[in-house]
Amino acid sequence: MGESVQTPRHVGRYAIFDEIAAGGMATVYIGRLAGSGGFTRTVAIKSLHPQFAKDPEFVTMFLDEARLAARIRHPNVVPTLDVVASKGELFLVMEYVQGESLSRLARATKARGERIPLPILLRLMADALRGLHAAHEARDEHGVGLDIVHRDVTPQNILVGIDGVARLLDFGVAKAAGRAHTTREGQIKGKLAYMAPEQIMGVGVSRATDLYAASVVLWEMLTGERLFAGGSEVDVVAKLLSRKIEPPRSIVPDLPQTLDDLVMKGLAAKVEDRFATARDMCMALGECGVSEAPGIAVGEWVERIAAQALADRTAKIAAIERRSGLPARNFDSSPPDAAAISSSPPPDSTGPSTLPPPTGTARSAADAVTVTMNTSIIRRDARVRAVGIGTAVVGVVLAAGVASVRIARDARERANAPAPASPSIASAAALPSRSIPLPREVPGPSDTAAPATAAPQGDVAPVASERASQAPPVARPDPTTSHRVVAAVPPSRPSATAPKPKTSAPDVFGSRE
């Protein structure tokens, strides 16, 4: 179990490592996607062979495959993630699935002298039919059906993961509406051993053509033999045209009759005699009397059959991930064009803590250290800001407390201070000490016992008391006006010669007649 890793080739954000599989048009490699903040992801990168990369027809087919696969969103279809053009080459980036193709699993099972367990086989074919139905029903961004026909449903294009899920892949020769590349007249695409009669004759293809190919796959997986085997393509075509197809039960007698009938219906020569949709064929599989195996059982079977291949690939990926963590070579951070290799230099650890853009090769250890240092700077700045905000809050609280103490002290001082003199008293105190004319007083009912002598009008009554200027004003009724006049009149004081007044106090304001 070797762990040697070849020197990666960098294309944009991707690092391309060892080969996984090779086909007639392209080769699939293990790749690594490098993103911002040390994000990485293992992907599968499909590269068009150099001799085809310069042919506009093959380039168009390759790009059509990417566009079609991107429109199919289903768990049983391997998703396409990106398309990259670099230095005249095309790369199709797909999700990496840890598993094996159905063709390799079938060979490994036959080498063990076994056949694929029937519940597991039915689960794998049901998954493939679900993915095929999703492709047939795919629509464009306007909701118009794309009428996709895969045209290459084979065991090599059914990938079984250790998660127990079978996925359909490789839409490189698929037919679809709106496809840029069209098949030339007299040209057929696909593998001869899995082609339907109408596909060989060039009459036209439909979704029933894919169902015929799926039925051939099911026949071969049930029997462990090839349906149309031959030493050359001519021999294969001759057997196809002879239409001598034996039912699976003739080779494996213990198969259910319903399953035997299902396979023969899918292999019917006429299109109208086959299943109408992949969904119908999938439902018929569920009614053949054999229950499908759960996904966990399928995953365990894959790990058992392909144990050595999976272990080698796991070790290879682990070595690639370790290599991706080492310091990588530096590239020019400015992307000159779509065909150039793009990369970004590591950010300055003393500058702002901004992560680099998501371009370039896999993150190196130096990048990881830089990101860590930038993260430390962010945390340190956050602590400094927090301390500053806390200090400001404490200062505001102290200032408010001091202000409240001062306000309370001023309030106490104002409360203890003597009350200022009223304006009327102050005005009266400011008057010079002189006689003030008094209004004529009208005696009231209660003053008949002690009549008061009114001074003649215009006369001035002398004020003897020295406190006259300090006496409070006393309101006296004015008979000539409708309001009361306030005058500074000294309070009366008893003397030795004056008669003693009555006990009841006189009516100061009196009453108006």
C-alpha positions in Angstrom: 0.0 0.0 0.0 2.1 2.8 -1.3 1.6 6.4 -0.2 3.9 8.2 -2.7 2.2 11.2 -4.2 3.3 12.8 -7.4 4.1 16.5 -7.6 0.7 18.3 -8.0 -0.2 20.4 -11.0 -1.9 23.6 -10.1 -4.8 24.9 -12.1 -6.5 28.0 -10.7 -7.7 27.1 -7.2 -7.2 23.4 -7.8 -4.2 21.1 -7.3 -4.3 18.0 -9.5 -2.7 14.8 -8.1 -2.9 11.1 -9.1 -5.1 9.5 -11.7 -8.3 7.6 -10.6 -9.6 6.3 -14.0 -9.2 6.9 -17.7 -11.6 6.7 -20.6 -11.8 7.2 -24.3 -12.2 11.0 -24.1 -10.8 12.0 -20.7 -8.9 11.0 -17.5 -10.2 11.5 -14.0 -7.7 12.6 -11.2 -7.8 13.3 -7.5 -7.8 17.0 -6.9 -7.8 19.4 -4.0 -9.8 22.6 -3.9 -8.2 25.5 -1.8 -10.4 28.2 -0.5 -10.2 31.1 2.0 -9.3 30.7 5.6 -7.6 27.3 5.1 -10.7 25.7 3.6 -9.9 22.6 1.4 -11.9 19.9 -0.2 -11.1 16.7 -2.1 -12.7 16.7 -5.6 -12.5 14.6 -8.8 -11.1 16.5 -11.8 -11.9 15.2 -15.3 -9.4 16.3 -17.9 -10.1 16.1 -21.6 -7.3 14.3 -23.5 -4.8 16.7 -25.2 -5.6 15.3 -28.6 -9.3 16.2 -28.1 -8.7 19.5 -26.3 -7.8 21.1 -29.6 -10.8 19.8 -31.5 -13.8 22.2 -31.3 -16.3 19.4 -31.6 -14.9 17.6 -28.5 -14.5 20.8 -26.6 -18.2 21.6 -27.3 -19.2 18.1 -26.1 -17.2 18.5 -22.9 -18.8 21.9 -22.1 -22.2 20.5 -22.9 -21.6 17.7 -20.4 -20.9 20.2 -17.7 -24.0 22.3 -18.5 -26.3 19.3 -18.6 -24.9 17.8 -15.4 -25.3 21.1 -13.6 -29.0 21.1 -14.4 -29.6 17.7 -12.8 -29.9 17.9 -9.0 -30.5 14.5 -7.5 -28.8 12.3 -4.8 -28.3 9.6 -7.4 -26.4 11.8 -9.9 -22.8 12.8 -9.3 -22.9 16.7 -9.2 -20.7 18.9 -11.3 -19.0 21.7 -9.3 -16.9 23.8 -11.7 -15.4 24.1 -15.2 -11.8 25.4 -15.6 -10.0 26.4 -18.8 -6.2 26.7 -18.5 -3.6 27.0 -21.2 -5.8 25.5 -23.9 -7.0 22.6 -21.6 -10.4 21.9 -20.1 -11.1 20.5 -16.7 -14.4 19.4 -15.3 -14.6 19.5 -11.5 -16.9 17.0 -9.9 -17.8 15.8 -6.4 -15.4 13.1 -5.1 -17.2 9.9 -4.1 -15.3 7.3 -2.1 -16.4 4.0 -3.8 -16.0 1.9 -6.9 -17.8 1.6 -10.3 -20.3 -1.2 -10.7 -18.1 -2.7 -13.4 -15.1 -3.1 -11.1 -17.3 -4.5 -8.3 -18.8 -7.0 -10.7 -15.4 -8.2 -11.8 -14.2 -8.5 -8.2 -17.3 -10.4 -7.3 -16.9 -12.8 -10.2 -13.2 -13.3 -9.3 -14.3 -14.5 -5.9 -16.7 -17.0 -7.5 -19.7 -15.1 -6.3 -22.6 -13.2 -7.7 -23.9 -9.9 -6.5 -26.5 -10.5 -3.8 -30.0 -10.0 -5.3 -31.2 -7.5 -2.6 -28.1 -5.4 -3.1 -28.3 -5.5 -6.9 -31.9 -4.4 -6.8 -31.0 -1.5 -4.6 -28.2 -0.5 -7.0 -30.4 -0.6 -10.0 -33.2 1.3 -8.3 -30.8 4.1 -7.4 -29.5 4.2 -11.0 -33.1 4.4 -12.4 -33.9 7.2 -9.9 -31.0 9.2 -11.2 -31.9 8.4 -14.8 -35.4 9.6 -14.2 -34.1 12.8 -12.7 -32.0 13.4 -15.9 -35.0 12.6 -18.2 -37.1 15.2 -16.2 -34.5 17.9 -16.0 -35.5 21.4 -17.1 -33.7 24.6 -18.0 -33.8 27.9 -16.1 -37.1 28.8 -17.9 -38.8 25.5 -16.8 -38.6 24.0 -20.3 -37.8 20.3 -20.4 -34.3 19.5 -21.7 -35.2 16.0 -23.0 -31.9 14.5 -21.9 -31.0 11.0 -23.1 -27.9 9.7 -21.5 -27.0 7.3 -24.3 -24.2 5.7 -22.3 -25.9 3.8 -19.4 -23.2 1.2 -18.6 -21.7 -0.5 -15.5 -18.7 1.9 -15.9 -21.0 4.9 -15.4 -22.7 3.7 -12.2 -20.6 4.6 -9.2 -21.3 2.9 -5.9 -20.1 4.7 -2.8 -19.3 3.3 0.6 -22.3 5.2 1.9 -24.4 2.6 0.1 -25.7 5.0 -2.6 -25.3 4.3 -6.4 -24.9 7.4 -8.6 -25.1 8.0 -12.3 -22.3 9.9 -14.0 -20.7 10.8 -17.3 -23.2 12.7 -19.6 -20.5 13.3 -22.1 -22.4 11.8 -25.0 -25.9 12.7 -23.8 -28.4 14.1 -26.2 -30.4 17.1 -25.1 -32.4 19.9 -26.5 -30.4 23.1 -26.9 -27.1 21.3 -26.8 -24.4 23.1 -28.7 -23.0 19.9 -30.2 -25.2 17.8 -32.5 -24.5 14.3 -33.7 -23.6 14.1 -37.3 -25.7 12.0 -39.7 -24.6 8.4 -39.7 -22.6 8.8 -36.5 -23.6 6.8 -33.3 -22.4 7.5 -29.8 -22.2 5.1 -26.9 -20.9 1.6 -26.3 -22.2 -0.9 -28.8 -22.9 -3.7 -26.3 -25.5 -1.5 -24.6 -27.1 0.2 -27.6 -30.8 -0.2 -28.3 -31.8 -1.3 -31.9 -33.1 2.2 -32.8 -29.8 3.7 -31.6 -27.8 1.4 -33.9 -30.0 1.9 -36.9 -29.9 5.7 -36.4 -33.6 6.0 -36.2 -33.6 8.3 -33.1 -33.1 8.0 -29.4 -35.5 8.6 -26.5 -35.7 7.8 -22.8 -36.7 4.3 -23.8 -33.2 3.9 -25.3 -31.7 4.5 -21.8 -34.1 1.9 -20.3 -33.0 -0.7 -22.8 -29.3 0.0 -21.7 -30.3 -0.3 -18.0 -32.0 -3.6 -18.8 -28.8 -4.9 -20.4 -26.9 -3.9 -17.3 -29.4 -5.7 -15.1 -29.3 -8.9 -17.2 -25.4 -8.9 -17.0 -25.4 -8.3 -13.2 -28.0 -11.1 -12.6 -26.2 -13.7 -14.7 -22.6 -12.6 -14.2 -22.0 -12.8 -18.0 -22.0 -10.4 -21.0 -25.1 -10.3 -23.0 -23.6 -9.2 -26.3 -19.9 -10.3 -26.1 -17.7 -10.5 -29.2 -14.2 -10.4 -30.3 -14.8 -7.3 -32.4 -17.4 -4.6 -32.9 -18.6 -6.5 -36.0 -19.4 -9.6 -33.9 -21.2 -7.4 -31.3 -23.3 -5.8 -34.0 -24.1 -9.2 -35.5 -25.4 -10.5 -32.2 -27.4 -7.3 -31.6 -29.2 -7.6 -34.9 -29.8 -11.4 -34.5 -31.8 -10.6 -31.3 -31.1 -13.9 -29.7 -31.6 -12.9 -26.0 -32.0 -15.7 -23.4 -34.0 -14.8 -20.2 -31.9 -14.6 -17.1 -33.7 -17.6 -15.5 -32.2 -19.8 -18.2 -28.8 -19.1 -16.6 -29.8 -18.5 -13.0 -32.9 -20.7 -12.3 -33.6 -19.5 -8.8 -34.5 -16.0 -9.9 -38.1 -14.9 -9.4 -40.3 -15.1 -12.5 -41.4 -11.5 -12.1 -37.9 -10.3 -12.2 -37.2 -12.4 -15.3 -40.3 -10.8 -17.0 -39.2 -7.3 -16.0 -35.8 -7.8 -17.7 -37.2 -9.1 -20.9 -39.7 -6.3 -21.1 -36.9 -3.7 -20.8 -35.1 -5.5 -23.6 -38.0 -5.5 -26.0 -37.1 -4.6 -29.6 -40.0 -2.1 -30.0 -39.9 1.1 -28.0 -43.6 0.9 -27.2 -43.2 -2.5 -25.6 -40.7 -1.2 -23.0 -41.4 0.7 -19.8 -42.6 4.3 -20.4 -40.3 5.9 -17.8 -37.4 5.0 -15.6 -39.7 5.6 -12.6 -42.1 2.9 -13.9 -39.3 0.4 -14.2 -38.0 1.3 -10.7 -41.5 0.7 -9.2 -41.7 -2.6 -11.0 -38.4 -3.6 -9.4 -39.9 -3.1 -6.0 -42.8 -5.4 -6.9 -40.8 -8.4 -8.0 -41.0 -10.1 -4.6 -37.5 -9.3 -3.4 -36.8 -6.5 -0.8 -34.1 -4.0 -1.5 -31.1 -4.0 0.8 -30.7 -1.0 3.1 -27.9 1.5 2.3 -25.7 0.4 5.2 -25.7 -3.2 3.9 -24.7 -1.9 0.5 -21.9 0.1 1.9 -20.5 -2.8 3.9 -20.6 -5.0 0.8 -18.7 -2.4 -1.2 -16.0 -2.2 1.5 -15.7 -5.9 1.6 -15.5 -6.5 -2.2 -13.2 -3.5 -2.9 -11.3 -3.5 0.4 -7.8 -3.3 -1.1 -8.6 -0.7 -3.8 -10.4 1.5 -1.2 -7.5 1.1 1.3 -5.0 2.2 -1.3 -7.0 5.2 -2.4 -7.7 6.2 1.2 -3.9 6.1 2.0 -3.3 8.1 -1.2 -5.8 10.8 -0.3 -4.4 11.0 3.3 -0.9 11.5 1.8 -2.3 14.2 -0.6 -4.0 16.0 2.3 -0.7 16.0 4.3 1.1 17.3 1.3 -1.5 20.0 0.8 -0.6 21.2 4.3 3.1 21.8 3.4 4.3 25.2 2.2 3.5 25.6 -1.5 5.3 27.5 -4.1 4.4 31.1 -4.6 2.5 32.3 -7.6 1.7 35.7 -9.1 -1.3 37.0 -7.3 -2.7 38.8 -10.3 -4.6 36.4 -12.7 -3.4 37.4 -16.2 -6.2 35.5 -18.1 -8.6 32.6 -17.8 -5.9 30.2 -18.9 -3.3 31.3 -16.4 -2.7 29.9 -12.9 -4.1 32.1 -10.3 -2.8 32.4 -6.8 -2.6 34.9 -3.9 0.4 35.7 -1.7 0.0 35.3 2.0 -1.3 38.4 3.7 1.0 40.5 5.8 0.6 39.5 9.5 1.3 43.1 10.6 -1.4 44.6 8.4 -5.2 44.4 8.7 -6.7 41.1 9.5 -8.3 40.5 6.1 -8.3 37.0 4.7 -7.0 36.6 1.1 -9.4 36.1 -1.8 -10.5 32.5 -2.6 -8.0 32.1 -5.4 -4.7 30.2 -5.6 -3.4 26.8 -4.7 -3.9 24.8 -1.5 -3.2 26.8 1.7 0.3 26.3 3.0 1.4 26.1 6.6 2.6 29.7 6.3 -0.9 30.8 5.3 -2.4 28.9 8.3 0.1 30.7 10.6 -0.8 34.0 9.1 -4.5 33.4 9.5 -3.8 32.4 13.2 -1.8 35.6 13.8 -4.6 37.7 12.2 -7.1 36.0 14.4 -5.0 36.8 17.4 -4.8 40.4 16.4 -8.6 40.5 16.0 -9.1 39.1 19.5 -6.5 41.5 21.0 -8.2 44.5 19.4 -11.6 43.3 20.7 -10.2 43.1 24.2 -8.7 46.6 23.9 -12.0 48.0 22.7 -13.9 46.2 25.5 -11.6 47.7 28.2 -12.0 51.2 26.6 -15.7 50.9 26.6 -15.8 49.7 30.3 -13.5 52.6 31.3 -15.8 55.1 29.6 -18.9 53.7 31.3 -17.3 53.9 34.8 -16.3 57.5 34.1 -19.9 58.4 33.2 -21.2 56.7 36.3 -18.7 58.6 38.6 -19.5 61.9 36.9 -23.3 61.3 37.4 -22.7 60.5 41.1 -20.6 63.6 41.7 -23.3 65.7 40.0 -26.1 64.2 42.1 -24.1 64.9 45.3 -23.6 68.6 44.3 -27.3 69.0 43.5 -28.3 67.5 46.9 -25.9 69.8 48.7 -27.2 72.9 46.9 -30.8 71.9 47.7 -29.9 71.6 51.5 -28.2 75.0 51.5 -31.2 76.6 49.9 -33.5 75.0 52.3 -31.5 76.2 55.4 -31.1 79.8 54.1 -33.5 82.6 55.5 -36.4 83.4 53.3 -36.0 86.8 51.5 -38.4 89.7 52.2 -41.5 89.9 50.1 -41.6 92.6 47.4 -44.4 94.5 49.2 -42.6 94.6 52.5 -39.3 95.6 50.9 -41.1 98.4 49.0 -42.7 99.6 52.2 -39.4 99.5 54.1 -37.8 101.5 51.3 -40.4 104.4 51.6 -39.3 107.5 53.6 -40.8 108.0 57.0 -43.7 110.4 56.3 -47.4 110.6 56.8 -49.7 108.7 54.5 -53.2 109.8 53.7 -55.7 107.3 54.9 -59.1 106.6 53.3 -62.3 107.5 54.9 -63.5 104.5 57.0 -67.1 103.5 57.0 -68.2 102.0 60.3 -69.7 98.5 60.1 -72.3 97.0 62.3 -69.8 95.6 64.7 -68.0 99.0 65.2 -71.0 101.0 66.6 -69.8 100.6 70.1 -66.4 102.1 69.4 -66.8 104.6 66.6 -63.7 105.8 64.9 -63.1 109.5 64.2 -62.5 110.0 60.5 -59.9 112.6 59.5 -61.1 115.3 57.2 -60.5 114.6 53.5 -57.2 116.0 52.4 -55.8 116.1 56.0 -52.7 114.3 56.9 -52.6 112.1 60.0 -49.3 112.2 61.8 -47.6 108.9 62.4 -45.9 108.8 65.8 -44.6 105.4 65.9 -41.0 104.9 64.8 -42.0 101.5 63.3 -44.5 103.0 60.9 -42.1 102.5 58.0 -41.6 98.9 58.9 -45.2 97.9 59.4 -46.8 95.4 57.0 -49.5 96.7 54.6 -53.1 96.5 55.7 -55.9 96.4 53.3 -58.6 99.2 53.9 -61.9 99.4 52.0 -62.2 102.4 49.7 -65.8 103.5 49.5 -65.2 105.4 46.3 -63.7 102.5 44.3 -64.6 98.9 43.6 -61.3 97.6 44.8 -59.3 97.6 48.0 -56.3 99.8 48.6 -53.3 98.5 50.4 -51.5 101.0 52.6 -48.7 100.7 55.1 -50.5 101.3 58.5 -48.7 100.8 61.8 -50.4 98.4 64.1 -52.3 99.9 67.0 -50.7 99.8 70.4 -52.5 100.3 73.7 -51.4 103.3 75.8 -52.1 104.6 79.2 -54.4 107.4 78.1 -56.2 105.6 75.3 -59.3 103.6 76.2 -58.9 99.8 76.2 -60.4 98.3 73.1 -63.0 95.6 73.1 -62.0 92.0 73.3 -63.3 91.1 69.8 -61.1 92.3 67.0 -62.6 94.8 64.6 -63.3 93.8 61.0 -60.1 95.0 59.3 -61.6 94.9 55.8 -65.0 96.1 56.9 -68.0 95.6 54.7 -69.3 97.6 51.7 -72.6 99.2 51.8 
